[in-house]
Amino acid sequence: MSEVLSIVLGGGKGTRLFPLTQARAKPAVPFGGKYRLVDIPISNCINANLRQIYVLTQFNSASLNLHIAQTYAFDIFSKGFVEILAAEQTFEHTSWFEGTADAIRKNFIHFRTQNPSYYLILSGDQLYRMDLKDFIRQHKDSGAAITIACTTVHREEASQLGILKVNKNGNIVEFMEKPGPDKDIADFKAPPELTRAKDGRDEYLASMGIYVFNAAAMEECLANDLTDFGKEIIPQSLNTLKVNAYVFDGYWEDIGTIRSFYEANLQLTTLRPQFDVYDEDMPIYTHVRALPPSKMNFSNMNQSIAAEGCIITNAAISNSIVGVRTTIESGASLNGVICMGADRYETEEQKKANDENRIPNMGIGKGSIIKGAIIDKNACIGEGCRVGIDDIHREDGSYGHYYIVDGIIIIPKNTILYPGTVI
């Protein structure tokens, strides 16, 4: 696997995940109580013994840089690395990355030093667990220049995805980017022998944005000014190169919106989550914090997850995720809430200063009731706050100290909600 160079695309501004991306890159958004989104593709690589990994980014990269530096360090014998490549000005290029393909092109100077035979392109904001060894093996055996990982979707899901037309041999013969709900795409239906359809409904193959390129094919495809893989490079390559489909039949979720992020997180709390973080054969790696175990004092937790270092006292928590170092005080109630936790514990001196300045301590205060919300890191929720407990329709928008996106209340990082606040 040393002949494969893995490249994780860190995404652009992440506007659809705002305000979670207000101060961090999209791959650095906390997930599942203790992870970051970027941990998913990197862990898939490590589990496949792919140890030469670059992460490309250009917006709000400080948090991502710190996470990568603190988390991924291989021994000196493996020649492995996980490195950030942020957009930079050179004598050849003076502009920002203008798309996924443009980001690869502008970093060839770094990639070529590794002398790879294959490039593995991954997205930094997707949730899945894939056997990348099998993916690369099929690519080699097929003799294709490019292989695209794809997943089966129904017609209503196909509207906002890149749809592949594939023959019975798995060769991609046509590509359509985001056909919308009204376009007739009946001739793009996937061959049944490739999809193993179970419910009898028509199925289509959607690109997952995960590719393997032969190194020579990558150089050929990017010897132009085209900027995007999905919209430009892949459709054009079908005319001159053999492009195959790799059908992935496992769980896959594109974390592209606040709604999908919220639902994918809470799906982890179900009795049989589709994405299993307890798989010992293919673990998800992240920063090792050496925190103490979480402590529950007279609390009731139902179908919820608590990460390390939490202190929860006399609280009722249901269908929620409680992130690292979260403190929840007596009488608090959480239902359908994602708490991203805290970067530090407050000292007794800091808590005393908070009292003198009438500022709530970090965490969830006494008697606060919160429902259907995302609480970003280091938020200070005072006593007796009421967040989302009514069932009224909420208009999306910015409301000063909180946001509503896709109907979900978001309390941004470092926000202070004073005692008795009602949202």
C-alpha positions as CSV (number, residue, x, y, z in Angstrom):
1,M,0.0,0.0,0.0
2,S,3.1,2.3,0.1
3,E,2.5,3.1,-3.6
4,V,-0.8,4.8,-2.7
5,L,-0.9,8.5,-1.7
6,S,-4.1,9.4,0.2
7,I,-5.4,12.9,-0.1
8,V,-8.3,14.2,2.1
9,L,-10.1,17.2,0.7
10,G,-10.8,19.6,3.5
11,G,-13.6,21.4,1.7
12,G,-14.2,25.1,1.2
13,K,-15.8,27.6,3.6
14,G,-18.3,25.0,4.8
15,T,-21.2,27.5,4.6
16,R,-23.9,24.9,4.8
17,L,-22.5,23.9,8.3
18,F,-22.3,27.4,9.5
19,P,-22.1,28.5,12.4
20,L,-20.3,25.3,13.4
21,T,-17.7,26.3,10.8
22,Q,-17.5,29.9,11.9
23,A,-14.1,29.4,13.6
24,R,-13.0,26.0,12.3
25,A,-12.6,24.1,9.0
26,K,-15.4,21.7,8.1
27,P,-13.2,18.6,8.8
28,A,-12.5,19.9,12.3
29,V,-16.1,20.0,13.3
30,P,-16.6,17.8,16.5
31,F,-18.6,14.6,15.9
32,G,-19.9,11.9,18.2
33,G,-18.9,13.4,21.5
34,K,-15.1,12.9,21.0
35,Y,-14.2,12.8,17.4
36,R,-13.7,15.2,14.5
37,L,-15.1,14.7,11.0
38,V,-11.6,14.3,9.6
39,D,-11.0,11.3,11.8
40,I,-13.3,9.2,9.6
41,P,-11.3,9.3,6.3
42,I,-8.0,9.2,8.1
43,S,-9.1,6.1,10.2
44,N,-10.3,4.4,7.1
45,C,-6.8,4.9,5.6
46,I,-5.0,3.7,8.7
47,N,-7.2,0.6,8.9
48,A,-6.2,-0.2,5.3
49,N,-2.5,0.3,6.2
50,L,-2.4,3.5,4.1
51,R,0.1,5.7,6.0
52,Q,1.0,8.5,3.5
53,I,-1.8,11.0,4.0
54,Y,-2.2,14.7,3.1
55,V,-5.1,16.8,4.3
56,L,-5.8,19.8,2.0
57,T,-7.5,22.9,3.5
58,Q,-7.5,26.7,3.2
59,F,-10.3,28.1,5.5
60,N,-10.1,28.4,9.3
61,S,-7.4,25.8,9.4
62,A,-5.8,26.5,12.8
63,S,-8.1,24.1,14.7
64,L,-7.6,21.4,12.1
65,N,-3.8,21.9,12.2
66,L,-3.8,21.5,16.0
67,H,-5.9,18.3,15.9
68,I,-3.8,16.6,13.2
69,A,-0.6,17.5,15.0
70,Q,-1.8,16.2,18.4
71,T,-3.4,13.1,17.0
72,Y,-1.5,11.4,14.2
73,A,2.2,10.6,14.7
74,F,3.6,7.3,13.2
75,D,6.7,5.6,14.2
76,I,9.9,6.4,12.3
77,F,10.0,2.9,10.7
78,S,6.8,3.1,8.8
79,K,7.6,6.2,6.8
80,G,4.1,7.3,7.4
81,F,2.7,10.7,7.9
82,V,-0.5,12.8,8.2
83,E,0.2,16.3,7.1
84,I,-1.8,19.5,6.5
85,L,-1.3,21.2,3.1
86,A,-2.9,24.6,3.3
87,A,-3.4,26.9,0.3
88,E,-0.1,28.7,-0.3
89,Q,1.2,31.3,-2.8
90,T,4.1,30.1,-5.0
91,F,5.8,31.5,-8.1
92,E,3.5,29.2,-10.2
93,H,0.2,29.8,-8.3
94,T,-0.9,32.9,-6.4
95,S,-4.6,32.2,-6.0
96,W,-6.7,30.2,-3.5
97,F,-7.9,26.7,-4.3
98,E,-10.7,27.1,-6.8
99,G,-12.1,23.6,-6.6
100,T,-11.3,20.0,-5.7
101,A,-9.2,19.4,-8.8
102,D,-7.5,22.7,-8.6
103,A,-6.4,21.9,-5.0
104,I,-4.7,18.7,-6.3
105,R,-3.1,20.4,-9.2
106,K,-1.6,23.2,-7.1
107,N,-0.1,20.6,-4.7
108,F,1.5,18.3,-7.3
109,I,4.9,19.8,-6.3
110,H,4.4,18.1,-2.9
111,F,2.8,14.9,-4.1
112,R,5.4,14.0,-6.7
113,T,8.1,13.8,-4.1
114,Q,6.3,10.7,-2.8
115,N,6.5,9.1,-6.2
116,P,3.0,7.4,-5.9
117,S,1.6,4.9,-8.4
118,Y,-2.0,5.7,-7.3
119,Y,-3.8,8.7,-5.8
120,L,-6.7,8.0,-3.4
121,I,-9.0,11.0,-3.1
122,L,-11.2,11.2,0.0
123,S,-13.7,13.7,1.3
124,G,-13.2,15.2,4.8
125,D,-16.9,15.5,5.6
126,Q,-18.5,12.1,5.1
127,L,-19.5,9.3,7.5
128,Y,-18.7,5.8,6.4
129,R,-16.5,2.8,7.1
130,M,-15.0,1.3,3.9
131,D,-12.4,-1.4,3.2
132,L,-10.1,0.8,1.2
133,K,-7.8,-2.2,0.5
134,D,-10.6,-3.9,-1.4
135,F,-11.4,-0.6,-3.2
136,I,-7.8,-0.3,-4.4
137,R,-7.5,-4.0,-5.2
138,Q,-10.5,-3.9,-7.5
139,H,-9.1,-0.8,-9.2
140,K,-5.9,-2.6,-9.9
141,D,-7.5,-5.8,-11.1
142,S,-9.9,-3.9,-13.4
143,G,-7.2,-2.2,-15.4
144,A,-9.1,1.1,-15.1
145,A,-7.4,4.5,-15.1
146,I,-9.9,5.8,-12.6
147,T,-12.3,4.1,-10.2
148,I,-15.2,6.0,-8.5
149,A,-16.7,4.7,-5.3
150,C,-20.5,4.9,-5.5
151,T,-23.5,4.1,-3.4
152,T,-27.1,3.1,-4.3
153,V,-29.8,5.7,-3.9
154,H,-33.5,6.1,-4.9
155,R,-34.7,8.7,-7.2
156,E,-35.6,11.3,-4.6
157,E,-32.1,11.1,-3.2
158,A,-30.4,11.3,-6.6
159,S,-31.4,15.0,-7.2
160,Q,-28.4,16.5,-5.3
161,L,-25.8,13.9,-6.1
162,G,-23.6,13.0,-9.1
163,I,-25.3,10.0,-10.8
164,L,-23.4,7.4,-12.8
165,K,-24.6,5.4,-15.8
166,V,-22.8,2.1,-15.6
167,N,-22.9,-1.0,-17.8
168,K,-23.1,-4.6,-16.5
169,N,-19.3,-4.8,-16.5
170,G,-19.0,-1.9,-14.1
171,N,-17.7,0.6,-16.6
172,I,-19.0,4.2,-16.3
173,V,-20.3,5.4,-19.6
174,E,-22.0,8.7,-18.6
175,F,-22.0,11.0,-15.6
176,M,-24.7,13.6,-14.6
177,E,-24.1,16.1,-11.8
178,K,-27.1,16.9,-9.6
179,P,-30.0,16.1,-12.0
180,G,-32.6,17.8,-9.8
181,P,-36.1,16.3,-9.1
182,D,-37.7,16.8,-12.5
183,K,-35.2,15.6,-15.0
184,D,-35.9,12.2,-16.6
185,I,-32.9,9.9,-15.7
186,A,-34.6,6.6,-16.3
187,D,-31.8,5.4,-18.5
188,F,-29.3,5.9,-15.6
189,K,-30.9,3.1,-13.6
190,A,-28.3,0.8,-12.1
191,P,-27.9,-2.8,-13.4
192,P,-29.5,-5.0,-10.8
193,E,-26.5,-7.4,-10.7
194,L,-24.4,-4.5,-9.4
195,T,-26.8,-3.1,-6.8
196,R,-28.3,-6.2,-5.2
197,A,-31.5,-4.3,-4.8
198,K,-33.8,-5.6,-2.0
199,D,-36.9,-3.5,-1.9
200,G,-37.8,-3.6,-5.6
201,R,-37.5,0.1,-6.1
202,D,-35.4,1.6,-8.9
203,E,-31.9,2.4,-7.8
204,Y,-29.2,4.7,-9.1
205,L,-25.5,4.8,-8.5
206,A,-24.4,8.0,-6.9
207,S,-20.8,9.1,-6.7
208,M,-19.4,9.3,-3.1
209,G,-16.7,11.7,-4.1
210,I,-14.1,9.0,-3.4
211,Y,-11.7,8.2,-6.3
212,V,-8.6,6.2,-7.1
213,F,-6.5,7.5,-10.0
214,N,-3.5,6.0,-11.6
215,A,-0.8,8.6,-11.2
216,A,-0.3,9.0,-14.9
217,A,-4.1,9.4,-15.4
218,M,-4.2,12.1,-12.7
219,E,-1.5,14.1,-14.4
220,E,-3.3,13.7,-17.7
221,C,-6.7,14.8,-16.3
222,L,-5.3,17.8,-14.6
223,A,-3.2,19.1,-17.5
224,N,-5.7,21.9,-18.0
225,D,-7.5,24.6,-16.2
226,L,-10.5,22.6,-15.0
227,T,-11.2,23.1,-11.3
228,D,-13.7,20.4,-10.1
229,F,-13.7,16.6,-10.2
230,G,-17.4,16.0,-10.2
231,K,-18.5,18.8,-12.5
232,E,-15.6,18.7,-15.0
233,I,-12.8,16.2,-14.6
234,I,-14.9,13.0,-14.3
235,P,-17.3,13.8,-17.2
236,Q,-14.3,14.7,-19.5
237,S,-12.3,11.6,-18.6
238,L,-15.1,9.3,-19.8
239,N,-14.2,10.3,-23.3
240,T,-10.6,9.1,-23.2
241,L,-10.0,6.8,-20.2
242,K,-11.4,3.6,-18.7
243,V,-13.4,4.7,-15.6
244,N,-15.0,2.0,-13.4
245,A,-17.5,2.0,-10.6
246,Y,-16.9,0.5,-7.2
247,V,-20.3,-0.2,-5.6
248,F,-20.2,0.3,-1.8
249,D,-23.1,-1.3,0.0
250,G,-22.4,0.0,3.5
251,Y,-23.7,3.0,5.5
252,W,-22.7,6.3,4.0
253,E,-23.8,9.8,4.9
254,D,-22.6,13.1,3.4
255,I,-22.4,15.5,6.3
256,G,-23.2,18.5,4.2
257,T,-25.9,20.3,6.1
258,I,-26.8,21.0,9.7
259,R,-29.8,18.7,9.5
260,S,-27.7,15.8,8.2
261,F,-25.0,16.5,10.8
262,Y,-27.6,16.5,13.6
263,E,-29.3,13.4,12.5
264,A,-26.1,11.5,11.9
265,N,-24.9,12.3,15.4
266,L,-28.1,11.3,17.1
267,Q,-28.2,8.1,15.0
268,L,-25.2,7.0,17.0
269,T,-27.3,6.8,20.1
270,T,-29.8,4.3,18.8
271,L,-29.8,0.7,19.9
272,R,-28.3,-0.5,16.6
273,P,-26.6,2.5,15.0
274,Q,-25.9,2.2,11.3
275,F,-22.4,3.6,11.9
276,D,-20.9,1.5,14.6
277,V,-18.1,3.2,16.6
278,Y,-17.6,0.0,18.6
279,D,-16.1,-2.0,15.8
280,E,-12.8,-3.2,17.1
281,D,-11.6,-4.4,13.7
282,M,-11.9,-1.0,12.1
283,P,-11.7,1.6,14.9
284,I,-12.1,5.3,14.6
285,Y,-8.9,7.1,15.8
286,T,-8.9,10.5,17.4
287,H,-6.9,12.6,19.9
288,V,-6.0,10.7,23.1
289,R,-6.8,13.2,25.9
290,A,-6.0,11.1,29.0
291,L,-9.2,12.3,30.6
292,P,-10.8,10.7,33.7
293,P,-13.9,8.5,33.1
294,S,-17.3,10.3,33.1
295,K,-19.1,10.5,36.5
296,M,-22.9,10.2,36.8
297,N,-24.4,11.3,40.1
298,F,-28.0,10.2,40.6
299,S,-28.8,10.8,36.9
300,N,-31.0,9.1,34.4
301,M,-29.5,8.6,30.9
302,N,-31.6,7.0,28.2
303,Q,-30.2,6.1,24.7
304,S,-27.4,8.6,25.0
305,I,-23.7,8.8,24.7
306,A,-21.3,10.5,27.2
307,A,-17.7,11.0,26.2
308,E,-14.7,11.1,28.7
309,G,-14.3,13.5,31.5
310,C,-18.0,14.5,32.0
311,I,-19.6,15.3,35.4
312,I,-23.3,14.8,35.3
313,T,-25.4,15.4,38.5
314,N,-29.1,14.6,39.0
315,A,-29.9,15.2,35.4
316,A,-32.3,13.6,32.9
317,I,-30.7,13.0,29.5
318,S,-32.4,11.3,26.6
319,N,-31.4,10.7,22.9
320,S,-28.4,13.0,23.3
321,I,-24.7,13.2,23.0
322,V,-22.6,14.7,25.8
323,G,-19.2,15.7,24.6
324,V,-15.8,15.6,26.4
325,R,-15.5,17.5,29.7
326,T,-19.2,18.5,29.8
327,T,-20.5,19.5,33.2
328,I,-24.3,19.2,33.7
329,E,-25.8,20.5,37.0
330,S,-28.6,19.3,39.1
331,G,-32.1,19.3,37.7
332,A,-31.0,19.8,34.1
333,S,-32.9,18.0,31.3
334,L,-31.6,17.3,27.7
335,N,-33.6,15.7,24.9
336,G,-32.3,15.4,21.4
337,V,-29.3,17.6,22.2
338,I,-25.7,17.5,20.9
339,C,-23.2,18.9,23.4
340,M,-19.8,19.3,21.9
341,G,-18.2,19.6,25.3
342,A,-15.3,21.8,26.5
343,D,-11.7,22.4,25.7
344,R,-10.8,22.7,29.4
345,Y,-12.1,22.5,33.0
346,E,-12.7,25.7,34.9
347,T,-10.7,26.1,38.1
348,E,-12.2,27.1,41.4
349,E,-10.7,30.5,41.0
350,Q,-12.3,30.9,37.5
351,K,-15.7,29.8,38.9
352,K,-15.4,32.3,41.8
353,A,-14.6,35.1,39.2
354,N,-17.6,34.0,37.2
355,D,-19.8,34.4,40.3
356,E,-18.4,37.8,41.0
357,N,-19.2,38.9,37.4
358,R,-22.5,37.1,37.3
359,I,-21.4,34.8,34.4
360,P,-22.5,31.2,34.4
361,N,-20.0,28.4,34.7
362,M,-19.1,26.4,31.6
363,G,-21.6,23.6,30.9
364,I,-25.3,23.3,31.6
365,G,-26.7,25.1,34.6
366,K,-29.1,23.9,37.3
367,G,-32.7,23.3,36.2
368,S,-32.1,24.2,32.5
369,I,-34.2,22.3,30.0
370,I,-32.9,21.9,26.4
371,K,-34.5,20.2,23.5
372,G,-33.5,19.8,19.8
373,A,-30.3,21.8,19.9
374,I,-26.6,21.8,19.1
375,I,-24.5,23.3,21.8
376,D,-21.0,24.1,20.5
377,K,-17.8,23.9,22.7
378,N,-17.2,26.0,25.8
379,A,-20.8,27.3,26.0
380,C,-22.0,28.6,29.4
381,I,-25.7,27.8,29.9
382,G,-27.0,29.5,33.1
383,E,-29.5,28.2,35.6
384,G,-33.2,27.9,34.6
385,C,-32.7,28.4,30.8
386,R,-35.4,27.1,28.5
387,V,-34.1,26.2,25.0
388,G,-36.4,24.7,22.3
389,I,-39.0,23.2,24.7
390,D,-42.0,24.5,22.8
391,D,-43.2,23.0,19.5
392,I,-43.6,26.2,17.5
393,H,-42.2,26.6,14.0
394,R,-38.8,28.4,14.0
395,E,-37.6,30.5,11.1
396,D,-34.0,30.0,10.1
397,G,-31.7,32.9,10.8
398,S,-29.2,34.6,13.1
399,Y,-30.7,35.8,16.4
400,G,-27.6,37.3,18.0
401,H,-26.4,34.8,20.6
402,Y,-27.9,31.8,18.8
403,Y,-28.8,30.6,15.3
404,I,-31.6,28.5,13.8
405,V,-30.6,26.3,10.8
406,D,-32.8,23.7,9.3
407,G,-35.1,24.2,12.3
408,I,-32.4,23.3,14.7
409,I,-31.2,25.7,17.5
410,I,-27.5,26.2,17.5
411,I,-25.6,27.8,20.5
412,P,-22.2,28.8,19.0
413,K,-18.8,28.2,20.6
414,N,-18.0,30.2,23.7
415,T,-21.6,31.6,23.9
416,I,-23.0,32.7,27.3
417,L,-26.7,32.2,28.0
418,Y,-27.5,34.1,31.2
419,P,-29.8,32.5,33.8
420,G,-33.5,32.3,32.8
421,T,-32.8,32.8,29.0
422,V,-35.7,31.5,26.9
423,I,-35.1,30.5,23.3
